[in-house]
Amino acid sequence: MPLVNTKKMFEDAYKNHYAVGAFNVDSIAMVQGLLQAAEDAKSPVIISISKGSRKFMHPGNIKELVECVSKDITIPFAIHLDHGDSFEVCKSCIDEGFTSVMMDCGDDVSFDERIRLTKEVADYAHAHGAVVEGELGELGGEDGGSGHGGYSDPQAVKEFVLKSGVDSLAVSVGTCHGMQKHTTLETGLIKEMMALLPNFPFVLHGSSTINNANLKDFNDYGGNICGAVGVPEEQIREVVKLGVCKVNIGTDFRVAYVAALRKSLALNPSRFEPRTFLEPAKKAVYDLVYHKLTNVFGSKGHNKF
Ligand code: 13P
């Protein structure tokens, strides 16, 4: 099984001007759709799992679950903890076989304490073959709501990276999680950070575009999401060209899955085999991932490094 950490992935992405997609999964069917799309696109990919999703999926056995469904998968992939909020959570994921963890210290922690907490995780991760993503700047909307946080300061970013030992860093340049986003990113800030830290992998959270066709299905078949605004794909392509190495997609991935579920449930009222509904949902995430890898992140064909 080609389970790897993200170190070589990001080196190759930086060198060849593409980004690796990290998709937030909640179920093993989502993992299957994700890995198959990456396999068909011959692209590396990151299986991203939040604390809540891990609890739902089976803490302690995620690696084994993924192993079971990835026997025929040949592309390199990582299992990543998204928004780990303590040393203990990060440690238990690393011990369990995650190859990458994010240490998110929250918004109310001082700069020095943030360095200390992140370094503790980085030291542990590096001693166990894993890598760490840090965070500096408010990303906003992490609970699925809206919110626009303060942007990252390039000088502080440089100091944080050098002192904490992180392998990659999530920065705030205008994206936020959930359904209400800015439509323009601060590309100038990204360029400043790149100039201060050449070859360092920056990460973009909150990068969903909110696909109108999926959202239409979602609402046409009983959902109720109004006023959603995503980041245009053109903006994502632009920051990828600048050197952003990892792009996080949760909202688009989840909406695709649930919209397909809603539709198949509504169109098949007398069916009761779960696979009748789960197959189209799996296919919907496959289509979404294949599209992003091929047309937005540019990672298609970069499966060897
Ligand atoms: P979206 O809500 O834009 O998909 O962002 C997901 C994310 O960044 C997860 O950490």
py3Dmol code that shows the C-alpha trace and the ligand (Angstrom):
import py3Dmol

protein = """\
ATOM      1  CA  MET A   1       0.000   0.000   0.000  1.00  0.00           C
ATOM      2  CA  PRO A   2       1.560   3.311  -1.085  1.00  0.00           C
ATOM      3  CA  LEU A   3       0.849   5.127   2.185  1.00  0.00           C
ATOM      4  CA  VAL A   4       3.448   7.894   2.527  1.00  0.00           C
ATOM      5  CA  ASN A   5       3.941  11.140   4.398  1.00  0.00           C
ATOM      6  CA  THR A   6       3.665  14.384   2.448  1.00  0.00           C
ATOM      7  CA  LYS A   7       7.346  15.374   2.367  1.00  0.00           C
ATOM      8  CA  LYS A   8       8.232  14.098  -1.118  1.00  0.00           C
ATOM      9  CA  MET A   9       4.744  14.918  -2.406  1.00  0.00           C
ATOM     10  CA  PHE A  10       5.198  18.583  -1.569  1.00  0.00           C
ATOM     11  CA  GLU A  11       8.764  18.697  -2.905  1.00  0.00           C
ATOM     12  CA  ASP A  12       7.514  17.326  -6.219  1.00  0.00           C
ATOM     13  CA  ALA A  13       4.457  19.608  -6.206  1.00  0.00           C
ATOM     14  CA  TYR A  14       6.618  22.677  -5.603  1.00  0.00           C
ATOM     15  CA  LYS A  15       9.079  21.694  -8.318  1.00  0.00           C
ATOM     16  CA  ASN A  16       6.394  20.912 -10.892  1.00  0.00           C
ATOM     17  CA  HIS A  17       3.909  23.692 -10.053  1.00  0.00           C
ATOM     18  CA  TYR A  18       0.936  21.639  -8.955  1.00  0.00           C
ATOM     19  CA  ALA A  19      -0.851  21.192  -5.618  1.00  0.00           C
ATOM     20  CA  VAL A  20      -1.871  18.057  -3.749  1.00  0.00           C
ATOM     21  CA  GLY A  21      -5.583  17.927  -2.912  1.00  0.00           C
ATOM     22  CA  ALA A  22      -6.631  17.081   0.649  1.00  0.00           C
ATOM     23  CA  PHE A  23     -10.252  15.965   0.877  1.00  0.00           C
ATOM     24  CA  ASN A  24     -12.211  15.691   4.142  1.00  0.00           C
ATOM     25  CA  VAL A  25     -13.733  12.229   4.426  1.00  0.00           C
ATOM     26  CA  ASP A  26     -16.434  11.075   6.849  1.00  0.00           C
ATOM     27  CA  SER A  27     -16.924   7.508   5.726  1.00  0.00           C
ATOM     28  CA  ILE A  28     -15.155   4.643   4.040  1.00  0.00           C
ATOM     29  CA  ALA A  29     -17.337   5.057   0.916  1.00  0.00           C
ATOM     30  CA  MET A  30     -15.905   8.569   0.595  1.00  0.00           C
ATOM     31  CA  VAL A  31     -12.369   7.162   0.935  1.00  0.00           C
ATOM     32  CA  GLN A  32     -13.130   4.664  -1.850  1.00  0.00           C
ATOM     33  CA  GLY A  33     -14.431   7.349  -4.236  1.00  0.00           C
ATOM     34  CA  LEU A  34     -11.473   9.589  -3.413  1.00  0.00           C
ATOM     35  CA  LEU A  35      -8.756   6.965  -3.892  1.00  0.00           C
ATOM     36  CA  GLN A  36     -10.268   5.587  -7.099  1.00  0.00           C
ATOM     37  CA  ALA A  37     -10.426   9.071  -8.647  1.00  0.00           C
ATOM     38  CA  ALA A  38      -6.784   9.715  -7.692  1.00  0.00           C
ATOM     39  CA  GLU A  39      -5.798   6.299  -9.056  1.00  0.00           C
ATOM     40  CA  ASP A  40      -7.517   6.989 -12.393  1.00  0.00           C
ATOM     41  CA  ALA A  41      -5.948  10.455 -12.563  1.00  0.00           C
ATOM     42  CA  LYS A  42      -2.544   8.995 -11.595  1.00  0.00           C
ATOM     43  CA  SER A  43      -2.319  11.680  -8.955  1.00  0.00           C
ATOM     44  CA  PRO A  44      -1.129  11.826  -5.344  1.00  0.00           C
ATOM     45  CA  VAL A  45      -3.839  12.694  -2.828  1.00  0.00           C
ATOM     46  CA  ILE A  46      -4.373  13.305   0.888  1.00  0.00           C
ATOM     47  CA  ILE A  47      -7.116  11.620   2.898  1.00  0.00           C
ATOM     48  CA  SER A  48      -7.975  14.309   5.420  1.00  0.00           C
ATOM     49  CA  ILE A  49      -9.759  13.323   8.628  1.00  0.00           C
ATOM     50  CA  SER A  50     -10.967  15.743  11.290  1.00  0.00           C
ATOM     51  CA  LYS A  51     -11.157  14.821  14.958  1.00  0.00           C
ATOM     52  CA  GLY A  52     -14.941  14.420  14.679  1.00  0.00           C
ATOM     53  CA  SER A  53     -14.740  12.275  11.529  1.00  0.00           C
ATOM     54  CA  ARG A  54     -12.094  10.075  13.138  1.00  0.00           C
ATOM     55  CA  LYS A  55     -14.347   9.507  16.124  1.00  0.00           C
ATOM     56  CA  PHE A  56     -17.208   8.603  13.779  1.00  0.00           C
ATOM     57  CA  MET A  57     -15.136   6.336  11.504  1.00  0.00           C
ATOM     58  CA  HIS A  58     -13.367   4.256  14.158  1.00  0.00           C
ATOM     59  CA  PRO A  59     -10.509   5.816  16.095  1.00  0.00           C
ATOM     60  CA  GLY A  60      -7.611   3.410  16.472  1.00  0.00           C
ATOM     61  CA  ASN A  61      -8.283   1.582  13.206  1.00  0.00           C
ATOM     62  CA  ILE A  62      -8.408   4.191  10.449  1.00  0.00           C
ATOM     63  CA  LYS A  63      -5.174   2.953   8.879  1.00  0.00           C
ATOM     64  CA  GLU A  64      -6.500  -0.629   8.792  1.00  0.00           C
ATOM     65  CA  LEU A  65      -9.799   0.559   7.297  1.00  0.00           C
ATOM     66  CA  VAL A  66      -7.946   2.450   4.580  1.00  0.00           C
ATOM     67  CA  GLU A  67      -5.616  -0.515   3.988  1.00  0.00           C
ATOM     68  CA  CYS A  68      -8.644  -2.734   3.314  1.00  0.00           C
ATOM     69  CA  VAL A  69      -9.949  -0.488   0.546  1.00  0.00           C
ATOM     70  CA  SER A  70      -6.604   0.460  -0.990  1.00  0.00           C
ATOM     71  CA  LYS A  71      -5.207  -2.957  -1.937  1.00  0.00           C
ATOM     72  CA  ASP A  72      -5.387  -2.148  -5.668  1.00  0.00           C
ATOM     73  CA  ILE A  73      -4.366   1.487  -5.308  1.00  0.00           C
ATOM     74  CA  THR A  74      -0.915   2.351  -6.658  1.00  0.00           C
ATOM     75  CA  ILE A  75      -0.789   6.157  -6.348  1.00  0.00           C
ATOM     76  CA  PRO A  76       0.933   7.658  -3.268  1.00  0.00           C
ATOM     77  CA  PHE A  77      -1.450   8.917  -0.608  1.00  0.00           C
ATOM     78  CA  ALA A  78      -1.220  10.248   2.934  1.00  0.00           C
ATOM     79  CA  ILE A  79      -3.577   9.924   5.902  1.00  0.00           C
ATOM     80  CA  HIS A  80      -3.758  13.328   7.564  1.00  0.00           C
ATOM     81  CA  LEU A  81      -5.362  14.617  10.768  1.00  0.00           C
ATOM     82  CA  ASP A  82      -7.110  17.909   9.983  1.00  0.00           C
ATOM     83  CA  HIS A  83      -7.187  20.478  12.815  1.00  0.00           C
ATOM     84  CA  GLY A  84      -5.740  18.384  15.625  1.00  0.00           C
ATOM     85  CA  ASP A  85      -6.109  20.539  18.716  1.00  0.00           C
ATOM     86  CA  SER A  86      -3.706  18.996  21.243  1.00  0.00           C
ATOM     87  CA  PHE A  87      -0.444  17.079  21.494  1.00  0.00           C
ATOM     88  CA  GLU A  88      -2.401  14.036  22.754  1.00  0.00           C
ATOM     89  CA  VAL A  89      -4.742  13.911  19.737  1.00  0.00           C
ATOM     90  CA  CYS A  90      -1.844  14.364  17.289  1.00  0.00           C
ATOM     91  CA  LYS A  91       0.222  11.727  19.094  1.00  0.00           C
ATOM     92  CA  SER A  92      -2.567   9.166  19.089  1.00  0.00           C
ATOM     93  CA  CYS A  93      -3.098   9.666  15.345  1.00  0.00           C
ATOM     94  CA  ILE A  94       0.634   9.259  14.651  1.00  0.00           C
ATOM     95  CA  ASP A  95       0.709   6.137  16.857  1.00  0.00           C
ATOM     96  CA  GLU A  96      -2.271   4.831  14.899  1.00  0.00           C
ATOM     97  CA  GLY A  97      -0.493   5.211  11.556  1.00  0.00           C
ATOM     98  CA  PHE A  98      -1.488   8.649  10.272  1.00  0.00           C
ATOM     99  CA  THR A  99       1.432   9.937   8.219  1.00  0.00           C
ATOM    100  CA  SER A 100       0.630  13.614   8.694  1.00  0.00           C
ATOM    101  CA  VAL A 101      -1.053  15.702  11.388  1.00  0.00           C
ATOM    102  CA  MET A 102      -2.104  19.313  11.655  1.00  0.00           C
ATOM    103  CA  MET A 103      -1.536  21.098  14.943  1.00  0.00           C
ATOM    104  CA  ASP A 104      -4.142  23.851  15.259  1.00  0.00           C
ATOM    105  CA  CYS A 105      -3.509  25.749  18.501  1.00  0.00           C
ATOM    106  CA  GLY A 106      -6.729  27.779  18.245  1.00  0.00           C
ATOM    107  CA  ASP A 107      -7.020  31.562  18.088  1.00  0.00           C
ATOM    108  CA  ASP A 108      -6.351  32.502  21.728  1.00  0.00           C
ATOM    109  CA  VAL A 109      -2.808  31.210  22.119  1.00  0.00           C
ATOM    110  CA  SER A 110       0.209  33.556  22.244  1.00  0.00           C
ATOM    111  CA  PHE A 111       2.803  33.423  19.458  1.00  0.00           C
ATOM    112  CA  ASP A 112       5.486  31.887  21.699  1.00  0.00           C
ATOM    113  CA  GLU A 113       3.130  29.302  23.161  1.00  0.00           C
ATOM    114  CA  ARG A 114       1.954  28.423  19.653  1.00  0.00           C
ATOM    115  CA  ILE A 115       5.564  27.756  18.660  1.00  0.00           C
ATOM    116  CA  ARG A 116       6.119  25.633  21.769  1.00  0.00           C
ATOM    117  CA  LEU A 117       2.974  23.531  21.284  1.00  0.00           C
ATOM    118  CA  THR A 118       3.611  23.011  17.574  1.00  0.00           C
ATOM    119  CA  LYS A 119       7.278  22.127  18.081  1.00  0.00           C
ATOM    120  CA  GLU A 120       6.323  19.470  20.628  1.00  0.00           C
ATOM    121  CA  VAL A 121       4.135  17.799  17.989  1.00  0.00           C
ATOM    122  CA  ALA A 122       6.762  18.281  15.242  1.00  0.00           C
ATOM    123  CA  ASP A 123       9.474  16.631  17.362  1.00  0.00           C
ATOM    124  CA  TYR A 124       7.249  13.639  18.085  1.00  0.00           C
ATOM    125  CA  ALA A 125       6.088  13.351  14.469  1.00  0.00           C
ATOM    126  CA  HIS A 126       9.602  13.499  13.040  1.00  0.00           C
ATOM    127  CA  ALA A 127      10.810  10.812  15.431  1.00  0.00           C
ATOM    128  CA  HIS A 128       8.023   8.563  14.091  1.00  0.00           C
ATOM    129  CA  GLY A 129       8.252   9.178  10.324  1.00  0.00           C
ATOM    130  CA  ALA A 130       5.302  11.567  10.188  1.00  0.00           C
ATOM    131  CA  VAL A 131       5.054  15.253   9.249  1.00  0.00           C
ATOM    132  CA  VAL A 132       3.289  18.269  10.748  1.00  0.00           C
ATOM    133  CA  GLU A 133       1.240  21.083   9.299  1.00  0.00           C
ATOM    134  CA  GLY A 134       1.104  24.192  11.475  1.00  0.00           C
ATOM    135  CA  GLU A 135      -1.309  27.098  11.321  1.00  0.00           C
ATOM    136  CA  LEU A 136      -0.720  30.833  11.616  1.00  0.00           C
ATOM    137  CA  GLY A 137      -3.458  33.379  10.979  1.00  0.00           C
ATOM    138  CA  GLU A 138      -7.171  32.921  11.535  1.00  0.00           C
ATOM    139  CA  LEU A 139      -8.756  30.588   9.029  1.00  0.00           C
ATOM    140  CA  GLY A 140     -12.339  31.136  10.165  1.00  0.00           C
ATOM    141  CA  GLY A 141     -15.525  29.113   9.928  1.00  0.00           C
ATOM    142  CA  GLU A 142     -14.011  25.849  11.146  1.00  0.00           C
ATOM    143  CA  ASP A 143     -17.297  24.716  12.679  1.00  0.00           C
ATOM    144  CA  GLY A 144     -18.930  24.877   9.268  1.00  0.00           C
ATOM    145  CA  GLY A 145     -20.262  28.404   9.749  1.00  0.00           C
ATOM    146  CA  SER A 146     -18.925  31.567   8.189  1.00  0.00           C
ATOM    147  CA  GLY A 147     -16.178  33.864   9.413  1.00  0.00           C
ATOM    148  CA  HIS A 148     -13.246  35.722   7.951  1.00  0.00           C
ATOM    149  CA  GLY A 149     -10.137  35.696  10.082  1.00  0.00           C
ATOM    150  CA  GLY A 150      -7.072  37.976  10.317  1.00  0.00           C
ATOM    151  CA  TYR A 151      -4.519  37.456   7.568  1.00  0.00           C
ATOM    152  CA  SER A 152      -1.108  35.899   8.251  1.00  0.00           C
ATOM    153  CA  ASP A 153       1.822  38.266   8.706  1.00  0.00           C
ATOM    154  CA  PRO A 154       4.719  37.164   6.425  1.00  0.00           C
ATOM    155  CA  GLN A 155       7.502  38.031   8.909  1.00  0.00           C
ATOM    156  CA  ALA A 156       5.709  36.180  11.722  1.00  0.00           C
ATOM    157  CA  VAL A 157       5.197  33.246   9.345  1.00  0.00           C
ATOM    158  CA  LYS A 158       8.932  33.038   8.690  1.00  0.00           C
ATOM    159  CA  GLU A 159       9.794  33.121  12.400  1.00  0.00           C
ATOM    160  CA  PHE A 160       7.102  30.556  13.195  1.00  0.00           C
ATOM    161  CA  VAL A 161       8.285  28.120  10.517  1.00  0.00           C
ATOM    162  CA  LEU A 162      11.941  28.368  11.524  1.00  0.00           C
ATOM    163  CA  LYS A 163      11.309  27.994  15.266  1.00  0.00           C
ATOM    164  CA  SER A 164       8.523  25.383  15.274  1.00  0.00           C
ATOM    165  CA  GLY A 165      10.060  22.941  12.783  1.00  0.00           C
ATOM    166  CA  VAL A 166       6.786  22.434  10.892  1.00  0.00           C
ATOM    167  CA  ASP A 167       6.885  20.739   7.497  1.00  0.00           C
ATOM    168  CA  SER A 168       4.119  22.878   5.988  1.00  0.00           C
ATOM    169  CA  LEU A 169       1.982  25.799   7.126  1.00  0.00           C
ATOM    170  CA  ALA A 170      -1.681  26.745   6.721  1.00  0.00           C
ATOM    171  CA  VAL A 171      -1.880  30.482   6.182  1.00  0.00           C
ATOM    172  CA  SER A 172      -4.738  32.949   6.115  1.00  0.00           C
ATOM    173  CA  VAL A 173      -4.881  34.799   2.806  1.00  0.00           C
ATOM    174  CA  GLY A 174      -8.623  35.243   2.367  1.00  0.00           C
ATOM    175  CA  THR A 175     -10.045  31.731   2.427  1.00  0.00           C
ATOM    176  CA  CYS A 176     -12.246  30.393   5.213  1.00  0.00           C
ATOM    177  CA  HIS A 177     -14.086  27.154   5.839  1.00  0.00           C
ATOM    178  CA  GLY A 178     -17.734  26.564   5.055  1.00  0.00           C
ATOM    179  CA  MET A 179     -20.316  28.167   2.807  1.00  0.00           C
ATOM    180  CA  GLN A 180     -19.483  31.895   2.914  1.00  0.00           C
ATOM    181  CA  LYS A 181     -16.126  32.882   1.498  1.00  0.00           C
ATOM    182  CA  HIS A 182     -14.230  35.769  -0.028  1.00  0.00           C
ATOM    183  CA  THR A 183     -14.063  35.477  -3.792  1.00  0.00           C
ATOM    184  CA  THR A 184     -10.651  37.147  -4.074  1.00  0.00           C
ATOM    185  CA  LEU A 185      -7.470  35.882  -2.419  1.00  0.00           C
ATOM    186  CA  GLU A 186      -4.542  38.013  -1.260  1.00  0.00           C
ATOM    187  CA  THR A 187      -2.031  36.715  -3.792  1.00  0.00           C
ATOM    188  CA  GLY A 188       0.407  39.505  -2.864  1.00  0.00           C
ATOM    189  CA  LEU A 189       0.668  38.067   0.660  1.00  0.00           C
ATOM    190  CA  ILE A 190       1.396  34.617  -0.715  1.00  0.00           C
ATOM    191  CA  LYS A 191       4.155  36.032  -2.911  1.00  0.00           C
ATOM    192  CA  GLU A 192       5.702  37.812   0.104  1.00  0.00           C
ATOM    193  CA  MET A 193       5.699  34.606   2.134  1.00  0.00           C
ATOM    194  CA  MET A 194       7.158  32.613  -0.749  1.00  0.00           C
ATOM    195  CA  ALA A 195       9.944  35.169  -1.117  1.00  0.00           C
ATOM    196  CA  LEU A 196      10.808  34.867   2.589  1.00  0.00           C
ATOM    197  CA  LEU A 197      10.623  31.064   2.592  1.00  0.00           C
ATOM    198  CA  PRO A 198      11.490  29.742  -0.866  1.00  0.00           C
ATOM    199  CA  ASN A 199      10.626  26.054  -1.444  1.00  0.00           C
ATOM    200  CA  PHE A 200       8.523  25.916   1.716  1.00  0.00           C
ATOM    201  CA  PRO A 201       5.087  24.285   1.270  1.00  0.00           C
ATOM    202  CA  PHE A 202       2.171  26.566   2.100  1.00  0.00           C
ATOM    203  CA  VAL A 203      -1.317  25.178   2.589  1.00  0.00           C
ATOM    204  CA  LEU A 204      -4.641  26.681   1.634  1.00  0.00           C
ATOM    205  CA  HIS A 205      -7.632  25.769   3.795  1.00  0.00           C
ATOM    206  CA  GLY A 206     -11.208  26.728   2.941  1.00  0.00           C
ATOM    207  CA  SER A 207     -10.736  26.273  -0.788  1.00  0.00           C
ATOM    208  CA  SER A 208     -14.111  24.925  -1.921  1.00  0.00           C
ATOM    209  CA  THR A 209     -15.724  26.558  -4.925  1.00  0.00           C
ATOM    210  CA  ILE A 210     -19.304  25.454  -4.132  1.00  0.00           C
ATOM    211  CA  ASN A 211     -20.278  23.655  -7.304  1.00  0.00           C
ATOM    212  CA  ASN A 212     -23.601  25.080  -8.489  1.00  0.00           C
ATOM    213  CA  ALA A 213     -24.873  21.860 -10.075  1.00  0.00           C
ATOM    214  CA  ASN A 214     -24.290  19.874  -6.876  1.00  0.00           C
ATOM    215  CA  LEU A 215     -25.809  22.609  -4.733  1.00  0.00           C
ATOM    216  CA  LYS A 216     -28.838  22.738  -7.067  1.00  0.00           C
ATOM    217  CA  ASP A 217     -29.386  18.989  -6.629  1.00  0.00           C
ATOM    218  CA  PHE A 218     -28.892  19.391  -2.887  1.00  0.00           C
ATOM    219  CA  ASN A 219     -31.645  22.028  -2.714  1.00  0.00           C
ATOM    220  CA  ASP A 220     -33.925  20.502  -5.388  1.00  0.00           C
ATOM    221  CA  TYR A 221     -34.135  17.276  -3.388  1.00  0.00           C
ATOM    222  CA  GLY A 222     -35.034  18.656   0.015  1.00  0.00           C
ATOM    223  CA  GLY A 223     -31.944  20.552   1.155  1.00  0.00           C
ATOM    224  CA  ASN A 224     -31.951  24.190   2.172  1.00  0.00           C
ATOM    225  CA  ILE A 225     -28.667  26.036   1.727  1.00  0.00           C
ATOM    226  CA  CYS A 226     -28.970  29.661   0.669  1.00  0.00           C
ATOM    227  CA  GLY A 227     -26.380  32.325  -0.133  1.00  0.00           C
ATOM    228  CA  ALA A 228     -23.387  30.006  -0.516  1.00  0.00           C
ATOM    229  CA  VAL A 229     -20.264  31.667  -1.952  1.00  0.00           C
ATOM    230  CA  GLY A 230     -17.098  29.749  -2.792  1.00  0.00           C
ATOM    231  CA  VAL A 231     -13.611  30.578  -4.044  1.00  0.00           C
ATOM    232  CA  PRO A 232     -13.595  30.624  -7.875  1.00  0.00           C
ATOM    233  CA  GLU A 233     -11.478  27.841  -9.355  1.00  0.00           C
ATOM    234  CA  GLU A 234      -9.481  30.426 -11.308  1.00  0.00           C
ATOM    235  CA  GLN A 235      -8.263  31.871  -7.988  1.00  0.00           C
ATOM    236  CA  ILE A 236      -7.143  28.459  -6.796  1.00  0.00           C
ATOM    237  CA  ARG A 237      -5.302  27.826 -10.074  1.00  0.00           C
ATOM    238  CA  GLU A 238      -3.512  31.138  -9.639  1.00  0.00           C
ATOM    239  CA  VAL A 239      -2.235  30.421  -6.110  1.00  0.00           C
ATOM    240  CA  VAL A 240      -1.203  26.912  -7.141  1.00  0.00           C
ATOM    241  CA  LYS A 241       0.943  28.467  -9.883  1.00  0.00           C
ATOM    242  CA  LEU A 242       2.511  30.696  -7.208  1.00  0.00           C
ATOM    243  CA  GLY A 243       3.606  27.618  -5.261  1.00  0.00           C
ATOM    244  CA  VAL A 244       0.838  26.635  -2.806  1.00  0.00           C
ATOM    245  CA  CYS A 245       1.401  22.879  -2.388  1.00  0.00           C
ATOM    246  CA  LYS A 246      -1.709  21.627  -0.568  1.00  0.00           C
ATOM    247  CA  VAL A 247      -5.316  22.650  -1.114  1.00  0.00           C
ATOM    248  CA  ASN A 248      -8.054  21.557   1.304  1.00  0.00           C
ATOM    249  CA  ILE A 249     -11.515  20.655   0.071  1.00  0.00           C
ATOM    250  CA  GLY A 250     -14.231  19.699   2.560  1.00  0.00           C
ATOM    251  CA  THR A 251     -17.432  21.555   1.690  1.00  0.00           C
ATOM    252  CA  ASP A 252     -17.466  20.724  -2.055  1.00  0.00           C
ATOM    253  CA  PHE A 253     -16.717  17.079  -1.281  1.00  0.00           C
ATOM    254  CA  ARG A 254     -19.460  16.786   1.342  1.00  0.00           C
ATOM    255  CA  VAL A 255     -22.069  18.644  -0.706  1.00  0.00           C
ATOM    256  CA  ALA A 256     -21.370  16.380  -3.712  1.00  0.00           C
ATOM    257  CA  TYR A 257     -21.855  13.295  -1.549  1.00  0.00           C
ATOM    258  CA  VAL A 258     -25.001  14.435   0.271  1.00  0.00           C
ATOM    259  CA  ALA A 259     -26.610  15.945  -2.856  1.00  0.00           C
ATOM    260  CA  ALA A 260     -26.250  12.597  -4.644  1.00  0.00           C
ATOM    261  CA  LEU A 261     -27.636  10.795  -1.590  1.00  0.00           C
ATOM    262  CA  ARG A 262     -30.640  13.150  -1.415  1.00  0.00           C
ATOM    263  CA  LYS A 263     -31.329  12.732  -5.110  1.00  0.00           C
ATOM    264  CA  SER A 264     -31.126   8.945  -5.174  1.00  0.00           C
ATOM    265  CA  LEU A 265     -33.244   8.649  -2.026  1.00  0.00           C
ATOM    266  CA  ALA A 266     -35.906  10.889  -3.566  1.00  0.00           C
ATOM    267  CA  LEU A 267     -35.867   9.122  -6.963  1.00  0.00           C
ATOM    268  CA  ASN A 268     -35.997   5.587  -5.541  1.00  0.00           C
ATOM    269  CA  PRO A 269     -38.717   5.730  -2.882  1.00  0.00           C
ATOM    270  CA  SER A 270     -39.385   1.990  -2.870  1.00  0.00           C
ATOM    271  CA  ARG A 271     -35.748   0.843  -2.715  1.00  0.00           C
ATOM    272  CA  PHE A 272     -34.173  -0.074   0.590  1.00  0.00           C
ATOM    273  CA  GLU A 273     -30.705  -1.479  -0.204  1.00  0.00           C
ATOM    274  CA  PRO A 274     -28.249   1.132   1.079  1.00  0.00           C
ATOM    275  CA  ARG A 275     -25.923   0.598  -1.896  1.00  0.00           C
ATOM    276  CA  THR A 276     -28.670   1.930  -4.192  1.00  0.00           C
ATOM    277  CA  PHE A 277     -28.058   5.305  -2.564  1.00  0.00           C
ATOM    278  CA  LEU A 278     -24.394   5.014  -1.627  1.00  0.00           C
ATOM    279  CA  GLU A 279     -23.182   4.086  -5.147  1.00  0.00           C
ATOM    280  CA  PRO A 280     -24.289   7.401  -6.702  1.00  0.00           C
ATOM    281  CA  ALA A 281     -22.842   9.251  -3.707  1.00  0.00           C
ATOM    282  CA  LYS A 282     -19.500   7.501  -4.179  1.00  0.00           C
ATOM    283  CA  LYS A 283     -19.614   8.297  -7.913  1.00  0.00           C
ATOM    284  CA  ALA A 284     -20.361  11.979  -7.134  1.00  0.00           C
ATOM    285  CA  VAL A 285     -17.239  12.348  -4.977  1.00  0.00           C
ATOM    286  CA  TYR A 286     -15.230  10.460  -7.606  1.00  0.00           C
ATOM    287  CA  ASP A 287     -16.331  12.972 -10.273  1.00  0.00           C
ATOM    288  CA  LEU A 288     -15.603  15.943  -8.032  1.00  0.00           C
ATOM    289  CA  VAL A 289     -12.125  14.715  -7.081  1.00  0.00           C
ATOM    290  CA  TYR A 290     -11.203  13.764 -10.658  1.00  0.00           C
ATOM    291  CA  HIS A 291     -12.226  17.246 -11.791  1.00  0.00           C
ATOM    292  CA  LYS A 292     -10.223  19.045  -9.083  1.00  0.00           C
ATOM    293  CA  LEU A 293      -7.070  16.965  -9.593  1.00  0.00           C
ATOM    294  CA  THR A 294      -7.217  17.324 -13.367  1.00  0.00           C
ATOM    295  CA  ASN A 295      -8.553  20.815 -13.967  1.00  0.00           C
ATOM    296  CA  VAL A 296      -7.728  22.821 -10.840  1.00  0.00           C
ATOM    297  CA  PHE A 297      -4.731  21.425  -8.924  1.00  0.00           C
ATOM    298  CA  GLY A 298      -2.807  20.162 -11.971  1.00  0.00           C
ATOM    299  CA  SER A 299      -1.695  17.009 -10.140  1.00  0.00           C
ATOM    300  CA  LYS A 300      -2.869  14.546 -12.820  1.00  0.00           C
ATOM    301  CA  GLY A 301       0.004  12.317 -13.967  1.00  0.00           C
ATOM    302  CA  HIS A 302       2.305  13.217 -11.049  1.00  0.00           C
ATOM    303  CA  ASN A 303       2.102   9.849  -9.308  1.00  0.00           C
ATOM    304  CA  LYS A 304       5.826   9.101  -9.359  1.00  0.00           C
ATOM    305  CA  PHE A 305       8.492  10.954  -7.403  1.00  0.00           C
TER     306      PHE A 305
END
"""
ligand_1 = """\
10
13P
P -13.840 24.115 2.685
O -14.904 24.333 3.710
O -13.675 25.334 1.832
O -14.065 22.932 1.852
O -12.449 23.910 3.447
C -12.130 22.670 4.051
C -10.908 22.759 4.880
O -10.093 23.633 4.753
C -10.709 21.698 5.890
O -9.672 21.982 6.762
"""
view = py3Dmol.view(width=600, height=400)
view.addModel(protein, "pdb")
view.setStyle({"model": 0}, {"cartoon": {"style": "trace"}})
view.addModel(ligand_1, "xyz")
view.setStyle({"model": 1}, {"stick": {}})
view.zoomTo()
view.show()
